[in-house]
Amino acid sequence: MNVTVLGMGPLPGQESDKTHAPGIRTAQFVRGLIAGGHDVSLAVRTHTEAGIAADAAAPSDLPVANYQSFSDEEFMTGDTLRRVIGQWAPRALVAVTFLPSFRAAKIAGDFPVWMDLFGEPLAEGQAKAALLGDDEVIQPYYDMLMPILQRGDRFSAVSRAQANALEGQLALAGRMSRRTAYYRTVHTIPCALDPTVSRASTNPLRGTLVPEDAFVVLWSGGFNTWCDVDTLYLGIEKAMSHNDKIHFVSTGGALGEQDSSTYAHFANLVDRSTCKARYHLEGWIPYSRLGDYYGLADVAVNSDRSLLEVRLGTKTRFMEWIACHIPIITSRLSELSRDLERTKGALGFAPGDGEALATHLLWAAANPEGLTTISSRAHQFATSRLTAESTVHSTSQWARRPRRAPDWRGGLGLMQAGELRMRRELELTQNHVRNLDETIAHLKEAVEGARHETDLARQETEEVRGQVTKAEEKSVQFEGEISKLIADRDHWKENSAKLQERLTTQDQDFTRLRDGLDQQIQQQRELLDEVAKQLRYWEGIVRKRDSRISELETKAAEVQREHLEMQGQITTLRREIERLTAGLADREQQVAELSAWGERVRGTLPYKMYKFVKRGS
C-alpha cells in the first residue's frame, strides 16, 4: 500500500550536528510501515539548527519509495508540500509528531490521516510556562492542537496515560458522538529500539576524555524543560565526593527557542563544583560519533521534574541506551521508567531525591555484575515488546484499509471555525510583521546615529589614551615613593629587632624566667602590638595570619636566645664546679700531707716526752 509519512528530520543515520527525538520517532514509523509491507514515501521538515545538507538523501536503512526534505517555511506554508503529496498519490497520510500533524490537518483534503502526537502538547506548553513564568506560551499549543483533534481519523500516543488524556481531549473537541461509539480512535505506540544504534567496541575517549579507570555516568540528549538538573547535579556531586573514579559525561545541550535556560543553569552549577574537572559537557555530538560516547558509558542517568508532561510522555533516549546495553538510573515518573523498574531493567528513585540518586550511583560503581544484569533485563524487555514492527503494527494494519473517521462529515463546522480563527491570527501576524519592518527601518536610522557617536567616542578614546600616559608617569613616581616606604619599613623592622634583643636581656635567671613566663609573654605581646602599630603605619593593613606568624617567630627567637643564655650559664657553672673540685682535691692532698706529717711527729722522741710530761702533770 502506498503511504506518505510526514515527519521531522534529521533522521538517524543522516550526518548532522543534532539528532532530535522527533526524527527518531519518524524513523520508527517508517521502519514499521516498511516491515508491514507498505510502499512508503517520506516528506520531512528538517530542523533549522540540525546542520544537515539541504540535499541529504534518506538513510540507507530506510528504503523509501520517495523522499523529500523541506525547510521550515516550505513545509509549514505554501503549496509545495501539497503538490509533492499529490504527485506521490498515496492512499493515506501518516503524520508523525506535533508539527507534521498540524500541517497535515491543513493540507490533507480527503486523505485519511493518522496523526501521531509524540508527547502531550498542552502539557509541554505547561512545562514551558512554568519555566518562563508566562501562561501565554500555552495558547499557541492549544491553537495548533485543536485542528489536529478535529481533523485526524486515527491517533496514536506515546504512552497509555497520554492515550487516556487524548481521548478526553477528543471528547472536548466534539469527537465523542454516536458515530464514534464503537470506533477506536486512539492507539498507544511506545518508543521502539533503533537497530542502527550501537556502541563502539574500541573506545578512543578512555585515556583522553576520561582516565582509563574512570566510572562514566552518561547523559545524552537535550536539556529540556522537564529536566531536573538540580537533583541531577546534587546526586552526581555527592557520589563524586565519595568516589573519585566517577566522571560525568553529557552529549546534547540547549534546545534553542524551546528551552535554552535549563542547560545554562546546569552548566553554571558545574562551574561552581569542587569536582569540576570530572564533569565533561561535550554539547551536541554528530550522530556518527555517538557510538564512541555510548561505548564510554558505564551507566546512563535521567532526572525528571514532577510535571504532567513527564507523566504522560516517554524517554526516547532510553531506547538508544538499551540498544547499547547501558544500565539506566532514572526518576520513576514516566510510564517507561516505571515499566523498566518493575521488570528490574532500571534503578529508580523518587523525583527530586538526589540522595537516592547518589546511593544508586555509588552502588553501580561498586557492582559491575549487577549492572550487567540490569542492562540485560532491559534489553530483553525492549526486544520482546518495543521493536519498530511490533509498536507500529496498529498503524500498519490501518494503512492496509485506510478510512476516514465515522464522524468526519459532522466535524466540518468546527474545522471551518478553526480555519477562520487561524486566518485571523495570520492577518494579525502579517500586520505585526509590517510593524516590525517599520521598527527595523527606525533601528537602521538609530544604527547610523550610533556609528556617528562611535566616531566621536574614538576621538574621546585618543584623549583618554593621553590621560592614561600621564597616569603611567604618575605611577612611576608613586613606585619611587613606595620604595621609600619599603625602606622605612625595613628600618622599623631593625628597630623592632633591637627592641626584641633588649627584651632578651631583661631576665637572666632561669628560675625567675620560668616562673614569670606568662607575665613576660603578655608584656612582649603588648610591646609587639606597639611595634605592629608602627609597622602598619608604613605597611598598611597586615593580615591576621601574618601577625600571628610574626608573633610565633618572635617567641621562637626568644626561646632560642634564652636557650643559648642558659647553655652559657650552665657552661659557667660547670667551669666553677670544676674549679672548686680542683681546689677540693688540693685541700684533700694538703690534709693527707698534714696527716702523714702528724703521724711522723707522733713517732718522734720530743713528742713522746711531751705526752709523758702531759700525763705526769
C-alpha positions in Angstrom: 0.0 0.0 0.0 1.3 3.5 -0.9 1.5 5.6 2.3 3.0 9.1 2.7 4.7 9.8 6.0 5.0 13.5 7.1 7.7 13.7 9.7 10.7 15.5 11.2 14.3 15.5 10.4 17.2 14.9 10.5 16.7 11.2 10.6 19.0 8.7 12.4 21.9 7.9 10.1 22.0 11.2 8.4 25.1 13.2 9.0 24.1 16.2 11.1 25.0 18.3 14.1 21.9 17.3 16.1 19.5 14.4 16.0 16.3 15.1 17.9 13.6 12.7 19.3 11.0 13.7 16.6 13.4 12.5 13.9 13.9 9.2 15.7 10.2 8.8 16.1 9.7 9.4 12.3 12.2 6.7 11.5 10.4 4.3 13.9 7.1 4.7 11.9 8.8 4.4 8.5 10.6 1.2 9.6 7.4 -0.3 11.0 5.3 0.5 7.9 8.0 -0.9 5.6 8.2 -4.0 7.7 4.4 -4.2 7.3 4.7 -4.4 3.6 3.9 -0.8 2.6 5.5 1.4 0.0 6.4 4.5 2.0 7.0 8.0 0.7 8.6 10.3 3.2 8.4 14.1 3.5 10.3 15.6 6.4 10.6 19.1 7.9 14.3 19.4 8.7 15.2 21.2 12.0 16.7 24.6 11.3 19.6 24.1 13.7 20.4 20.5 12.6 23.4 21.3 10.5 22.3 18.9 7.7 22.9 19.4 4.0 19.7 20.5 2.1 20.2 17.8 -0.5 20.9 15.0 2.0 19.4 11.6 1.0 17.3 9.3 3.1 19.3 6.9 5.4 20.3 3.7 3.7 18.4 1.6 6.2 15.1 3.3 5.3 14.3 2.1 1.7 11.5 4.6 1.0 9.9 4.9 -2.4 10.1 8.7 -2.4 12.0 11.1 -0.2 11.8 14.9 0.0 13.3 17.2 2.7 11.7 20.6 3.2 12.8 23.8 5.0 10.6 25.0 7.8 9.0 27.6 5.6 8.4 25.2 2.7 6.9 22.6 5.0 4.6 24.8 7.1 3.5 27.3 4.5 2.6 27.5 0.8 1.5 24.7 -1.6 4.9 23.0 -2.2 4.2 20.1 0.2 0.6 19.7 -1.1 1.8 19.4 -4.7 4.5 16.9 -3.8 1.9 14.7 -2.0 -0.4 15.0 -5.0 2.4 13.7 -7.2 3.1 10.7 -4.9 -0.7 9.9 -4.9 -0.8 8.0 -1.6 -3.8 6.2 -0.2 -3.3 7.7 3.2 -1.2 10.1 5.2 0.7 9.3 8.4 1.7 12.5 10.3 4.4 11.8 12.9 4.8 14.3 15.8 3.1 17.5 16.5 4.1 20.0 13.8 3.6 17.5 10.9 0.2 16.6 12.4 -0.7 20.3 12.4 0.4 20.7 8.8 -1.5 17.5 7.8 -4.7 19.0 9.3 -4.3 21.9 6.8 -3.4 20.1 3.6 -4.8 16.6 3.9 -8.0 17.3 2.0 -9.9 14.0 1.7 -6.9 11.7 2.5 -7.4 9.5 5.6 -4.9 10.7 8.1 -3.2 9.0 11.1 -1.8 11.6 13.5 0.9 10.6 16.0 1.1 13.0 18.9 4.5 12.3 20.2 4.0 13.6 23.7 1.2 15.8 25.1 1.4 19.3 23.5 -0.6 21.2 26.2 1.5 19.5 29.0 4.6 20.6 27.1 3.3 24.1 27.0 2.5 24.0 30.7 6.1 22.9 31.5 7.4 25.8 29.3 5.1 28.3 31.0 6.3 27.1 34.4 9.9 27.6 33.3 9.3 31.1 31.8 6.7 32.2 34.3 4.3 33.1 31.5 0.9 31.3 30.8 0.6 33.0 27.4 3.0 30.5 25.9 0.4 27.7 26.3 -2.0 29.4 23.9 -0.1 28.5 20.6 -0.1 24.9 21.7 -3.8 24.9 22.2 -4.4 26.7 18.8 -2.4 24.2 17.0 -3.8 21.2 18.8 -7.5 21.9 18.1 -7.2 21.5 14.3 -5.3 18.2 14.8 -8.0 16.9 17.1 -10.8 17.9 14.7 -9.2 16.6 11.5 -7.4 13.3 12.4 -9.0 10.0 11.5 -6.8 7.9 13.8 -4.5 9.0 16.6 -1.5 7.5 18.4 0.0 8.4 21.8 3.4 7.5 23.2 2.0 6.1 26.5 -1.1 4.6 27.9 -1.5 7.6 30.1 -1.3 10.0 27.2 -3.8 7.9 25.2 -6.3 8.3 28.0 -5.7 12.1 28.1 -6.0 12.3 24.3 -9.4 10.5 24.4 -10.6 13.2 26.8 -9.3 16.0 24.6 -11.1 14.4 21.6 -14.3 14.4 23.5 -13.9 18.1 24.4 -13.1 18.8 20.7 -16.5 17.4 19.7 -15.3 14.0 18.5 -17.4 12.0 21.0 -20.7 11.1 19.3 -22.9 8.2 18.3 -20.8 7.8 15.1 -17.6 7.1 17.1 -19.2 5.0 19.9 -17.7 1.7 18.5 -14.7 3.3 16.7 -11.2 3.0 18.2 -9.8 6.5 17.7 -6.6 6.3 19.8 -3.8 3.8 19.9 -0.7 3.6 22.1 2.6 3.4 20.2 5.6 3.4 22.6 9.1 4.3 21.5 11.0 1.5 19.7 14.6 0.3 19.6 16.7 1.8 16.8 18.5 -1.1 15.1 21.2 1.2 13.7 22.4 2.3 17.2 25.4 0.6 18.6 28.3 1.3 21.0 31.9 1.4 19.8 33.9 -1.8 20.5 37.1 0.1 21.0 36.9 3.5 22.6 39.3 6.3 21.9 37.8 8.5 24.6 39.2 6.5 27.5 42.6 7.8 28.4 41.9 11.1 26.6 38.5 12.5 27.7 38.4 10.5 30.9 41.0 8.3 32.7 41.3 4.7 31.8 39.8 3.5 35.1 37.0 6.1 35.3 33.4 5.1 36.1 31.5 7.1 33.5 27.9 8.4 34.1 26.3 9.4 30.8 23.6 11.9 29.9 22.7 12.1 26.2 20.2 14.3 24.5 18.8 17.8 25.0 18.3 19.5 28.4 14.5 20.2 28.0 12.0 21.9 30.3 11.3 18.6 32.1 14.9 18.1 33.2 15.5 18.3 36.9 19.2 19.4 36.7 19.3 20.5 40.4 18.6 16.9 41.5 20.9 15.6 38.8 23.8 17.8 40.0 23.1 17.1 43.7 23.2 13.3 43.2 26.3 13.3 41.0 28.2 15.8 43.2 27.6 13.7 46.3 28.6 10.5 44.5 31.8 12.1 43.3 32.6 13.3 46.8 32.6 9.6 47.9 34.2 8.1 44.9 36.9 9.9 42.9 36.6 7.4 40.0 33.2 8.8 39.0 33.1 11.1 35.9 30.0 12.7 34.3 29.8 13.0 30.5 26.9 14.7 28.7 26.2 14.9 25.0 23.5 17.3 24.0 22.6 20.8 25.3 20.2 23.7 24.9 17.2 23.4 22.7 17.1 26.8 21.1 13.8 28.5 21.3 12.2 25.6 23.1 14.5 25.8 26.2 17.9 27.5 26.4 17.9 28.2 30.1 17.9 24.7 31.6 21.3 23.7 30.1 22.8 27.1 31.0 21.7 26.6 34.7 23.3 23.1 34.8 26.5 24.5 33.3 26.6 27.2 36.0 26.2 24.6 38.7 29.0 22.5 37.2 31.2 25.6 37.0 30.9 26.1 40.8 31.6 22.5 41.6 34.7 21.4 43.6 34.8 18.4 41.3 34.5 20.5 38.1 37.4 18.6 36.4 35.3 15.4 36.4 32.4 16.9 34.5 32.7 16.7 30.7 29.9 18.8 29.0 30.5 17.8 25.3 27.5 19.6 23.8 25.8 18.4 20.7 27.6 15.5 19.1 27.2 14.4 15.4 25.2 11.2 15.2 28.2 9.3 13.7 30.2 9.9 16.9 27.5 8.9 19.4 28.8 5.3 19.4 32.1 6.3 21.0 30.2 8.0 23.8 27.8 5.1 24.3 30.9 2.8 24.4 32.4 5.0 27.1 29.4 4.8 29.4 29.2 2.6 32.5 25.7 3.8 33.4 23.2 6.3 32.0 21.2 8.7 34.2 17.9 10.6 33.8 16.3 13.1 36.2 12.8 14.4 35.7 10.8 17.2 37.2 7.4 16.2 38.6 5.5 17.6 35.6 2.4 16.3 33.8 4.4 16.3 30.6 6.7 13.6 32.0 3.9 11.5 33.5 2.2 11.5 30.1 5.3 11.2 28.0 8.2 8.8 27.5 12.0 8.8 27.1 13.3 8.3 23.6 16.9 8.3 24.8 16.2 5.1 26.8 15.8 3.2 23.6 19.4 4.1 22.5 20.8 3.3 25.9 19.0 -0.1 26.0 20.2 -0.9 22.4 23.8 -0.3 23.6 23.3 -2.3 26.8 23.9 0.7 29.0 22.3 0.3 32.5 19.8 3.1 33.4 19.2 5.0 36.6 16.1 7.2 36.3 13.5 9.0 38.3 10.4 6.9 38.5 7.9 9.2 36.8 7.4 8.4 33.1 5.5 5.2 32.2 8.6 3.7 30.5 10.7 4.4 33.6 8.2 2.6 35.8 7.9 -0.3 33.4 11.7 -0.8 33.4 12.0 -0.6 37.1 9.1 -3.0 37.6 10.9 -5.6 35.3 14.2 -4.8 37.2 15.6 -3.3 34.0 16.5 0.0 35.6 17.2 1.6 39.0 14.6 4.1 40.0 14.4 6.9 42.5 11.8 9.4 43.5 11.7 12.7 41.6 13.8 15.3 43.4 15.6 12.7 45.6 19.3 13.5 45.0 20.4 11.4 47.9 18.8 8.3 46.4 20.4 9.1 43.0 23.8 9.3 44.7 23.2 6.0 46.5 22.4 4.3 43.2 25.5 5.7 41.5 27.8 4.6 44.3 26.2 1.1 44.3 26.6 0.9 40.5 30.3 1.9 40.6 30.9 -1.0 43.1 28.7 -3.6 41.3 29.6 -4.1 37.7 28.0 -7.6 37.6 24.7 -6.2 38.9 24.8 -3.5 36.2 25.2 -6.2 33.6 22.1 -8.0 34.9 20.1 -4.8 34.8 21.0 -3.9 31.2 20.3 -7.5 30.1 16.8 -7.4 31.6 16.1 -4.0 30.0 17.3 -5.3 26.6 15.2 -8.4 26.9 12.1 -6.3 27.8 12.7 -4.0 24.8 13.4 -6.7 22.2 10.3 -8.6 23.2 7.9 -5.6 23.1 9.4 -2.5 21.6 10.6 -3.2 18.0 9.5 -0.9 15.2 7.4 -3.5 13.6 5.5 -4.5 16.8 4.9 -0.9 18.0 3.7 0.4 14.7 1.6 -2.7 14.0 -1.7 -0.8 14.6 -0.8 1.9 12.1 0.3 -0.7 9.5 -3.0 -2.5 9.9 -5.0 0.7 9.4 -2.9 1.6 6.4 -4.0 -1.6 4.6 -7.6 -0.2 4.5 -7.3 3.5 5.4 -10.7 5.2 6.0 -11.9 8.5 7.3 -13.3 8.5 10.8 -17.1 7.9 11.1 -17.7 11.5 12.3 -15.7 13.3 9.7 -18.7 14.9 8.0 -20.0 16.2 11.3 -16.7 17.9 12.1 -16.6 20.3 9.2 -18.2 23.2 11.1 -15.5 23.0 13.9 -12.8 22.8 11.3 -14.0 25.8 9.4 -14.2 27.8 12.7 -10.7 26.8 13.5 -9.6 27.7 10.0 -11.2 31.1 10.3 -9.5 31.7 13.6 -6.2 30.8 12.2 -6.7 33.1 9.2 -7.5 35.9 11.6 -4.3 35.2 13.5 -2.4 35.0 10.3 -3.6 38.5 9.4 -2.6 39.8 12.8 0.8 38.2 12.4 1.2 39.8 9.0 0.3 43.2 10.5 2.8 42.5 13.2 5.4 41.8 10.6 4.7 45.0 8.8 5.1 46.8 12.2 8.4 45.0 12.7 9.6 46.2 9.3 8.9 49.8 10.3 10.7 49.2 13.5 13.7 47.8 11.7 13.8 50.9 9.5 13.8 53.1 12.6 16.5 50.9 14.1 18.7 51.3 10.9 18.5 55.1 11.4 19.4 54.6 15.0 22.4 52.5 13.9 23.6 55.3 11.6 23.4 57.7 14.6 25.2 55.2 16.7 28.0 55.0 14.2 28.4 58.8 14.3 28.5 58.6 18.1 31.1 55.8 17.7 33.4 58.2 15.7 33.1 60.8 18.5 33.8 58.1 21.1 37.0 57.2 19.1 38.2 60.7 19.4 37.5 60.7 23.1 39.4 57.5 23.3 42.5 59.1 21.9 42.2 61.8 24.6 41.8 59.2 27.2 44.9 57.4 26.0 46.8 60.7 26.6 45.5 60.8 30.1 46.5 57.2 30.6 50.1 58.1 29.6 50.2 60.8 32.2 48.7 58.4 34.7 51.5 56.0 33.9 54.1 58.7 34.6 52.5 59.4 37.9 52.5 55.6 38.6 56.3 55.7 38.2 56.6 58.5 40.8 54.3 56.5 43.1 56.6 53.5 42.7 59.6 55.6 43.9 57.6 56.7 46.9 56.6 53.1 47.6 60.3 52.2 47.5 61.0 54.8 50.2 58.1 53.5 52.3 59.6 50.0 52.0 63.0 51.3 53.1 61.3 52.9 56.1 59.5 49.7 56.9 62.9 47.8 56.9 64.3 50.5 59.2 61.5 49.9 61.6 62.0 46.2 61.4 65.6 46.7 62.5 64.4 48.8 65.4 62.0 46.0 66.3 64.9 43.6 66.3 66.8 45.8 68.7 63.8 46.0 70.9 63.5 42.3 70.9 67.2 42.0 71.9 66.5 44.3 74.9 63.7 42.0 75.9 66.0 39.0 76.0 68.5 40.7 78.4 65.8 41.6 81.0 65.9 38.4 82.9 68.9 36.1 83.1 67.7 34.0 86.0 66.3 30.8 84.5 64.1 30.1 87.6 62.5 33.6 87.5 62.1 33.3 83.7 60.2 30.0 84.1 58.0 31.3 86.9 57.3 34.6 85.3 57.0 33.3 81.7 53.3 34.1 81.3 53.7 37.7 82.6 56.7 38.2 80.2 54.7 36.8 77.2 51.9 39.3 77.9 54.4 42.1 78.2 56.1 41.1 75.0 52.7 40.8 73.2 51.9 44.4 74.3 55.3 45.6 73.1 54.8 43.7 69.8 51.4 45.3 69.4 53.0 48.7 69.7 55.7 47.7 67.2 53.0 46.3 64.9 51.1 49.6 65.0 54.3 51.4 63.9 54.7 48.8 61.1 51.1 49.2 60.0 51.7 52.9 59.6 54.1 52.1 56.8 52.9 48.7 55.5 49.2 49.2 55.6 46.7 46.6 56.8 48.6 43.4 57.7 46.7 40.2 57.7 45.9 38.5 61.0 47.6 35.4 59.7 50.9 37.2 59.1 50.7 38.9 62.5 50.2 35.5 64.2 53.2 34.1 62.3 55.3 37.1 63.3 54.4 36.5 67.0 55.3 32.8 66.7 58.6 33.6 65.1 59.4 36.2 67.8 58.6 33.6 70.5 60.8 31.1 68.8 63.7 33.5 68.6 63.2 34.5 72.3 63.2 30.9 73.4 66.3 30.2 71.2 68.1 33.1 72.8 67.1 32.1 76.3 68.3 28.6 75.5 71.7 29.9 74.4 71.9 32.0 77.6 71.0 29.0 79.7 73.7 27.0 77.9 76.2 29.8 78.7 75.1 29.8 82.4 75.4 26.0 82.6 78.9 26.2 81.0 79.9 28.8 83.5 78.6 26.7 86.4 80.4 23.7 85.1 83.6 25.6 85.0 83.1 26.8 88.6 82.3 23.3 89.7 85.5 22.0 88.0 87.5 24.8 89.8 86.0 24.0 93.2 86.6 20.3 92.5 90.2 21.0 91.7 90.5 23.2 94.9 88.9 20.5 97.0 91.4 17.9 95.6 94.2 20.3 96.5 92.8 20.6 100.1 92.4 16.9 100.4 96.0 16.4 99.3 97.1 19.0 101.9 95.1 17.3 104.6 96.7 14.0 103.6 100.1 15.5 103.8 99.4 17.1 107.2 98.1 13.8 108.4 101.2 12.0 107.3 103.3 14.7 108.9 101.4 14.3 112.1 102.0 10.6 112.2 105.7 11.2 111.7 105.6 13.8 114.5 103.9 11.4 116.9 106.7 8.9 116.4 109.5 11.4 117.4 111.2 11.5 120.9 110.2 15.1 121.6 106.5 14.3 121.0 106.7 11.2 123.2 108.3 13.3 126.0 105.7 15.9 125.6 102.9 13.3 126.0 104.8 11.8 129.1 105.2 15.2 130.7 101.5 15.9 130.0 100.3 12.7 131.6 102.5 13.4 134.6 101.1 16.8 135.1 
